[in-house]
Amino acid sequence: MILVSPSVAILVAAALLALPAAAAADGIMLVQAGAFWMGRDDGPADEAPLHRVYVRDFWIERHKVTNAEFAVFLNATGLRPPGSERRYDEDDADARIHRAQGRWAADPGFERHPVVEVSWFGARDYCAWKGRRLPTEAEWEKTARGDDRRPYPWGASAPAPHLAVFGRAYNATEPTEDRPDGASPYRVHDMLGNLREWTATILRPYPYRTDSDREPYTGATGRVVVRGASHDDPADSLGLTRRRSYDRRGAAAGHHFVGFRRATSEDLGEVAPGGRSQ
């Protein structure tokens, strides 16, 4: 047996406490099964009524997919393989990934920014390539809101620059991990602001039912739901119950204010609620 003096033990304990608390929770985050309050009664008609929705266990990425990550996908799979929809609007002035010397790469300085100009089909294909999927509308709102009816991911306080990226100039995104104070109850970042997000859900009136025909959206019929808010949205549009949607034409195009993140229902192992490193 090795004996350790009390002074050494104190130093070791202090060193362990000094380690970053989130180090084991970067990557994909566990949202445990349970009911939460979805929608609201004091807003637009399509957000009503406030109602309880039960969601099973799922995992969701802590950050939106970045330009650098999506460039790797384009290099591995191509912009538009035969028989598939266009994945990325590389010829749009807003695009932050370009091809040079035969390879796709994020523009310098934008590697860690959330990727823009990805179509819904491109987001779907990227998620599948990584063994994941897009989150449903209910999963997105539960991740952002928790179970206490909060109006914002961070709580009840009004939007502020240290909490979310909003009220910015056109295309003025920020790196995905720069505002931890604005994280949701499940420690997921950037749920409001920076970019809105594609989901896997067809727009239907509330109340939301998980056993209805809302999922998955395939692009064949209906409108796909987009959640969240963008860097160039005003503060009064940042409520996390807000619902937007696109028809097939809109889903087949990229947009400067829409990004995405990955989710999965696969059991990724026994860990404490709140995270698992990739």
C-alpha positions in Angstrom: 0.0 0.0 0.0 1.3 3.5 -0.9 0.7 6.1 1.8 0.0 9.6 0.8 0.4 12.6 3.2 -2.6 14.8 3.8 -0.9 17.7 2.1 -0.3 15.7 -1.1 -3.9 14.4 -1.0 -5.2 18.0 -0.8 -3.1 19.0 -3.8 -4.3 16.1 -5.9 -8.0 16.8 -5.0 -7.5 20.4 -5.9 -6.0 19.5 -9.3 -8.9 17.2 -10.1 -11.4 19.9 -9.2 -9.6 22.3 -11.5 -10.2 20.1 -14.6 -12.9 21.5 -17.0 -16.3 20.3 -15.8 -17.6 20.0 -19.4 -14.7 18.0 -20.7 -16.6 14.7 -20.5 -19.8 16.3 -21.9 -18.6 17.8 -25.2 -20.2 16.2 -28.2 -23.5 14.5 -28.1 -25.8 15.0 -25.1 -28.4 12.7 -23.6 -31.9 14.0 -23.1 -33.7 11.5 -21.0 -37.3 10.3 -21.6 -40.1 12.2 -20.1 -42.9 14.7 -20.7 -42.4 18.4 -21.2 -44.5 21.5 -21.9 -44.6 22.3 -25.7 -46.1 25.4 -27.3 -47.8 28.3 -25.7 -51.2 29.9 -25.3 -50.2 33.5 -25.4 -48.7 33.7 -28.9 -49.4 32.9 -32.6 -52.1 30.4 -33.3 -49.8 27.8 -34.7 -47.9 27.6 -31.3 -51.1 26.9 -29.3 -52.2 25.2 -27.2 -49.6 24.7 -24.5 -49.7 21.0 -24.0 -47.7 18.1 -22.5 -45.7 15.9 -24.9 -43.8 12.7 -24.0 -40.5 12.1 -25.7 -38.4 9.0 -25.4 -34.6 9.0 -24.7 -32.6 10.6 -27.4 -29.1 12.1 -28.0 -28.5 15.5 -29.6 -25.3 17.3 -30.6 -24.2 20.0 -28.3 -23.2 22.3 -31.2 -24.5 23.0 -34.7 -22.6 21.3 -37.6 -19.7 23.6 -38.7 -18.4 24.6 -42.1 -15.2 22.5 -41.5 -17.3 19.4 -40.6 -19.5 19.8 -43.7 -16.5 20.2 -45.9 -15.2 16.8 -44.9 -18.6 15.3 -45.9 -18.5 17.0 -49.3 -15.0 15.7 -49.9 -16.1 12.2 -49.0 -19.5 12.0 -50.8 -19.7 14.8 -53.4 -21.9 17.8 -53.9 -24.7 16.0 -55.7 -24.3 12.3 -56.4 -26.5 11.0 -59.3 -30.1 10.6 -58.3 -29.8 12.8 -55.2 -30.9 16.4 -54.4 -28.5 19.2 -54.3 -26.9 19.3 -50.9 -25.2 22.6 -50.7 -25.5 26.0 -52.6 -21.8 26.5 -53.2 -22.5 29.2 -55.8 -24.4 31.4 -53.4 -22.6 34.5 -52.2 -23.4 33.5 -48.6 -21.5 30.2 -48.8 -18.5 29.7 -46.5 -17.2 26.4 -48.1 -15.5 26.5 -51.5 -13.6 24.1 -53.7 -10.0 24.7 -54.5 -7.5 22.4 -56.2 -10.0 19.6 -56.2 -11.0 19.7 -52.5 -13.7 21.4 -50.5 -12.5 23.6 -47.6 -14.1 26.1 -45.2 -13.2 29.7 -45.9 -10.3 30.8 -43.6 -11.7 32.1 -40.3 -15.1 30.4 -40.7 -14.1 26.8 -39.9 -15.8 26.8 -36.5 -18.9 28.8 -37.6 -22.1 26.9 -38.2 -22.5 25.8 -41.8 -24.9 27.8 -44.0 -26.5 27.2 -47.4 -27.1 23.5 -46.7 -30.4 22.2 -48.0 -32.7 20.0 -45.9 -31.6 17.1 -48.1 -27.9 17.9 -47.5 -28.5 18.1 -43.8 -30.4 14.8 -43.9 -27.6 13.1 -45.9 -24.8 14.5 -43.6 -26.6 13.1 -40.5 -27.1 9.7 -42.2 -23.4 9.7 -43.2 -22.5 10.2 -39.5 -24.9 7.5 -38.4 -27.3 10.0 -37.0 -30.5 11.8 -38.1 -32.1 15.3 -37.8 -34.0 15.9 -34.5 -37.8 16.0 -34.5 -39.6 19.2 -33.7 -40.5 17.9 -30.2 -37.0 16.8 -29.5 -35.7 20.2 -30.5 -38.1 22.0 -28.2 -37.5 19.7 -25.3 -33.8 20.2 -25.7 -34.1 24.0 -25.8 -36.8 24.3 -23.1 -36.5 21.5 -20.5 -39.6 20.9 -18.5 -40.3 24.2 -16.8 -42.0 26.2 -19.6 -39.1 28.6 -19.9 -39.3 31.1 -22.8 -35.6 30.9 -23.6 -33.0 28.1 -23.3 -31.1 30.0 -20.6 -34.2 30.9 -18.6 -36.5 33.9 -18.4 -34.1 36.8 -18.8 -34.3 38.8 -22.0 -32.0 38.0 -24.9 -28.5 39.5 -24.6 -25.3 39.3 -26.6 -23.6 37.0 -24.1 -26.5 34.6 -24.4 -27.2 34.4 -28.1 -26.1 35.6 -31.5 -29.0 37.9 -32.8 -29.6 41.3 -34.2 -26.5 41.0 -36.4 -25.7 42.1 -39.9 -26.5 39.8 -42.8 -24.4 36.6 -42.7 -22.5 37.7 -39.5 -22.4 34.3 -37.8 -20.2 33.4 -34.8 -18.4 30.1 -33.8 -20.8 27.6 -32.4 -19.4 27.2 -28.9 -18.8 30.8 -27.9 -21.8 31.4 -25.6 -22.0 28.8 -22.9 -24.1 31.1 -20.7 -26.9 30.7 -23.3 -27.0 26.9 -23.1 -30.2 25.0 -22.6 -31.1 22.9 -19.5 -29.4 19.9 -21.2 -26.2 22.0 -21.8 -26.8 22.2 -25.5 -25.5 25.5 -27.0 -26.8 27.9 -29.7 -30.4 26.7 -29.6 -31.6 30.3 -30.3 -29.6 32.6 -32.5 -26.7 32.2 -34.9 -28.8 30.0 -37.3 -32.2 28.4 -37.4 -32.3 24.6 -37.7 -33.7 22.0 -39.9 -35.9 19.3 -38.3 -37.3 15.9 -39.4 -40.9 17.0 -38.8 -43.8 17.9 -41.2 -45.7 21.0 -40.2 -49.0 20.0 -38.5 -51.3 21.8 -36.1 -50.9 21.2 -32.4 -51.3 19.3 -30.2 -48.2 17.4 -31.2 -48.5 13.7 -31.2 -45.5 11.4 -31.6 -47.6 8.6 -33.1 -49.0 10.8 -35.9 -47.8 11.2 -39.4 -45.5 14.1 -38.6 -42.3 12.2 -39.1 -40.2 11.7 -41.0 -40.4 14.5 -43.5 -39.1 13.1 -46.8 -39.5 16.0 -49.2 -42.4 14.3 -51.0 -45.3 16.2 -49.5 -45.9 18.8 -46.9 -43.8 21.5 -45.3 -40.7 20.8 -43.1 -40.5 22.6 -39.8 -37.5 24.9 -39.0 -36.9 25.9 -35.4 -34.7 28.4 -33.6 -33.6 31.9 -34.6 -30.8 33.4 -36.8 -28.0 35.8 -36.3 -29.9 38.5 -38.2 -33.3 38.0 -36.5 -34.4 40.7 -34.0 -34.6 40.0 -30.3 -38.4 39.8 -30.3 -38.3 36.8 -32.6 -36.2 34.7 -30.3 -38.9 32.8 -28.5 -38.1 29.1 -28.6 -41.7 28.0 -29.4 -41.7 29.8 -32.7 -42.4 27.6 -35.7 -41.3 28.3 -39.3 -41.5 25.9 -42.3 -40.6 25.4 -45.9 -42.2 23.6 -48.8 -40.2 21.2 -51.0 -38.7 24.0 -53.0 -37.5 25.8 -49.9 -36.2 22.5 -48.5 -34.2 21.8 -51.6 -32.3 25.1 -51.3 -29.7 26.3 -48.9 -30.3 29.5 -46.8 -28.0 31.9 -45.1 -30.0 31.7 -41.9 -30.6 27.9 -41.6 -28.2 25.3 -40.2 -28.7 22.0 -38.4 -27.4 19.6 -35.7 -27.5 15.8 -35.4 -29.6 13.6 -33.2 -30.1 9.8 -32.6 -32.4 7.4 -30.8 -29.6 4.8 -30.6 -28.6 3.8 -27.2 -25.1 5.2 -26.8 -24.4 3.7 -23.4 -24.8 4.3 -19.7 -23.7 7.8 -18.8 -25.0 10.5 -16.5 -27.7 12.9 -18.0 -26.0 15.8 -19.8 -23.4 14.4 -22.0 -21.0 12.1 -23.6 -17.8 12.9 -25.5 -17.6 11.9 -29.2 
